């Protein structure tokens, strides 16, 4: 009987807390979403996508050193913090809102 509370406590302690809001959550934008388009040529490579993402961020005044797409729909950017270091910031890949 004493092992159950210990096991529950161990699971709660071992469960990591979310460090940031996910970009692909269901509360992202309510409603019906319809998209369409066409494509000529292959998808962008990771390097090309990073270049475009950095350009988008810089157009919004964010001097990103890197811009990497995450699996949950965010752009992870390293941004200079002014003291010689970098801050890791996360942006929504569609709206570029800070997460």
Secondary structure, DSSP 8 states (H G I E B T S, - for coil): -HHHHHHHHHHHHHS---SS--TT-TTSS-S---------S----HHHHHHHHHHHHHHTT--EEEEEE-TTSEEEEEEE-SSS-EEEEEEETTT--B-
